[in-house]
Amino acid sequence: MRAVFISLLCLPMLAGLSLAGQAKSDKQSKIENAMAAAPEAISAKATIRDWPAKKGGKMPVLRQGSNGWTCLPDMPQTQGNDPMCLDKTWLAWAEAFTNGTKPQVKHLGFGYMLQGGPSGSNLEPTATKPSANNEWIEKEMPHVMILVPDKSLLAGVSTDPNNGGPWVMWRNSPYVHIMAPVSSSGEH
């Protein structure tokens, strides 16, 4: 699986990029960083993986977990600190995204990015810079990401990332999902 995820505003920035030559961090600091993506009740028993060393490579396991969640450390290609923790549905979604295939979402899926995420388009999954019509978001606040198996369930959910609550992101793409802002420190 290539470097990804979900806020998934960070995904477009990773598509097509090689991770060769990235600075190496020690294993324990990557594990600690990845665990900061979700509540401790999830991250303490999650599998921790690292980003692949090269495009199309496998995500090496830094620590095996037991609860079905996978956490990843900060993405090296993005600005800021943006680790994430994903359930099995989100992990499969991320694989589809990074391989350019349509995800097969058969169950509700949840992902955490409690450190927030980088800038990106609210409309176009592959956009890497602002344009007049891609609803650019400067910086993602801490959030939970939600996948639904039936897109009709998204009817009536706001598409405005500035509405103060959850919104539908990438609404006209196969990668559509709900972004639900949260804050562990009370600033949002």
For each residue, the residues with C-beta under 8 A, 3 or more apart:
1: 4 52 58 59 94 95 98 99
2: 14 15 52 55 56 57 98 99
3: 14 17 19 51 52 75 76 77 98
4: 1 8 10 11 14 72 75 94 97 98
5: 8 10 11 72 75 84 86 90 94 97 111 113
6: 10 11 84 86 90 93 94 97 111 113 117 145 177
7: 10 11 82 84 113 116 117 118 120 140 143 145 169 179
8: 4 5 11 97 111 117 120 125 145 169 170 175 177
9: 12 117 118 119 120 121 122 137 140 169
10: 4 5 6 7 13 14 75 78 82 117 118 120 140
11: 4 5 6 7 8 14 15 94 97 98 120 125 175
12: 9 15 120 121 124 125 126 127 128
13: 10 17 75 77 78 118 120 128
14: 2 3 4 10 11 17 75 77 78 98
15: 2 11 12 97 98 100 126
16: 55
17: 3 13 14 55 77
18: 21 54 55
19: 3 22 51 52 53 54 55 57 76 77
20: 53 54
21: 18
22: 19 51 76
23: 76
24:
25: 29 30 33 73
26: 29 30
27: 30 31 62
28: 31 32
29: 25 26 32 33
30: 25 26 27 33 34 48 50 62 73
31: 27 28 34 35 48 62 63 73
32: 28 29 35 36
33: 25 29 30 36 73 74 81 83
34: 30 31 37 43 46 48 49 62 71 72 73 83 85
35: 31 32 38 40 43 44 46 48 71 83
36: 32 33 43 81 83 114 115
37: 34 43 71 72 83 84 85 112 113 114 115
38: 35 42 43 46 69 71 85 112 114
39: 42 43 112 114
40: 35 43 44
41: 44
42: 38 39 45 46 67 69 85 112
43: 34 35 36 37 38 39 40 46 69 71 85
44: 35 40 41
45: 42 65 66 67 69
46: 34 35 38 42 43 65 67 69 70 71 85
47: 61 63 64 65 69 70 71
48: 30 31 34 35 61 62 63 65 70 71 72 73
49: 34 59 60 61 62 70 71 72
50: 30 59 60 62 72 73
51: 3 19 22 59 72 73 75 76
52: 1 2 3 19 55 56 57 58 59 60
53: 19 20 57 60
54: 18 19 20 57
55: 2 16 17 18 19 52
56: 2 52
57: 2 19 52 53 54
58: 1 52
59: 1 49 50 51 52 72
60: 49 50 52 53
61: 47 48 49 64
62: 27 30 31 34 48 49 50
63: 31 47 48
64: 47 61
65: 45 46 47 48 68 69 70
66: 45
67: 42 45 46
68: 65 87 88
69: 38 42 43 45 46 47 65 85 86 87
70: 46 47 48 49 65 85 86 91
71: 34 35 37 38 43 46 47 48 49 83 84 85 86
72: 4 5 34 37 48 49 50 51 59 75 83 84 85 86
73: 25 30 31 33 34 48 50 51 83
74: 33 78 80 81 82 83 115
75: 3 4 5 10 13 14 51 72 78 82 118
76: 3 19 22 23 51
77: 3 13 14 17 19
78: 10 13 14 74 75 82 117 118
79: 118 119
80: 74 115 116 117 118 139
81: 33 36 74 115 116
82: 7 10 74 75 78 113 115 116 117 118 140
83: 33 34 35 36 37 71 72 73 74 113 115
84: 5 6 7 37 71 72 111 112 113
85: 34 37 38 42 43 46 69 70 71 72 111 112
86: 5 6 69 70 71 72 90 91 94 109 110 111 112
87: 68 69 90 91 109 110 111
88: 68 91 92 109
89: 92 93 105 106 107 108 109 110 147
90: 5 6 86 87 93 94 109 110 111 145 147
91: 70 86 87 88 94 95
92: 88 89 95 96 103 104
93: 6 89 90 96 97 103 105 109 147 175 177
94: 1 4 5 6 11 86 90 91 97 98
95: 1 91 92 98 99
96: 92 93 99 101 102 103 104
97: 4 5 6 8 11 15 93 94 100 103 125 175
98: 1 2 3 4 11 14 15 94 95
99: 1 2 95 96
100: 15 97
101: 96
102: 96 174
103: 92 93 96 97 147 174 175
104: 92 96
105: 89 93 109 147 148 149
106: 89 149
107: 89 149
108: 89 146 147 148 149
109: 86 87 88 89 90 93 105 145 146 147
110: 86 87 89 90 144 145 146 147
111: 5 6 8 84 85 86 87 90 144 145 146
112: 37 38 39 42 84 85 86 143 144 145
113: 5 6 7 37 82 83 84 116 117 140 142 143 144 145
114: 36 37 38 39 142 143 182 184
115: 36 37 74 80 81 82 83 142
116: 7 80 81 82 113 139 140 141 142 143
117: 6 7 8 9 10 78 80 82 113 120 139 140 143
118: 7 9 10 13 75 78 79 80 82 139 140
119: 9 79 136 137 138 139 140
120: 7 8 9 10 11 12 13 117 127 136 137 140
121: 9 12 124 125 127 130 131 134 135 136 137
122: 9 134 135 136 137 159 161 167 169 170
123: 127 133 134 135 170 171 172
124: 12 121 127 134 170 173
125: 8 11 12 97 121 170 173 175
126: 12 15
127: 12 120 121 123 124 130 131 134 136
128: 12 13
129: 136
130: 121 127 134 136
131: 121 127 134 136
132:
133: 123
134: 121 122 123 124 127 130 131
135: 121 122 123 161
136: 119 120 121 122 127 129 130 131
137: 9 119 120 121 122 140 161
138: 119
139: 80 116 117 118 119
140: 7 9 10 82 113 116 117 118 119 120 137 143 179
141: 116 181 183 188
142: 113 114 115 116 181 182 183 184 188
143: 7 112 113 114 116 117 140 179 180 181 182
144: 110 111 112 113 179 180 182
145: 6 7 8 90 109 110 111 112 113 177 178 179 180
146: 108 109 110 111 166 177 178 180
147: 89 90 93 103 105 108 109 110 177 178
148: 105 108 151 153 154 177 178
149: 105 106 107 108
150: 153
151: 148 154 176
152: 155
153: 148 150
154: 148 151 157 168 171 176 178
155: 152
156:
157: 154 166 167 168 178
158: 163 165 166 167 168
159: 122 167 168 171
160: 163 167
161: 122 135 137 167 169 179
162:
163: 158 160 167
164: 181
165: 158 180 181
166: 146 157 158 178 179 180 181
167: 122 157 158 159 160 161 163 178 179
168: 154 157 158 159 171 176 177 178 179
169: 7 8 9 122 161 176 177 178 179
170: 8 122 123 124 125 173 175 176 177
171: 123 154 159 168 176
172: 123 176
173: 124 125 170 176
174: 102 103
175: 8 11 93 97 103 125 170
176: 151 154 168 169 170 171 172 173
177: 6 8 93 145 146 147 148 168 169 170
178: 145 146 147 148 154 157 166 167 168 169
179: 7 140 143 144 145 161 166 167 168 169
180: 143 144 145 146 165 166
181: 141 142 143 164 165 166 188
182: 114 142 143 144 188
183: 141 142 186 187 188
184: 114 142
185:
186: 183
187: 183
188: 141 142 181 182 183
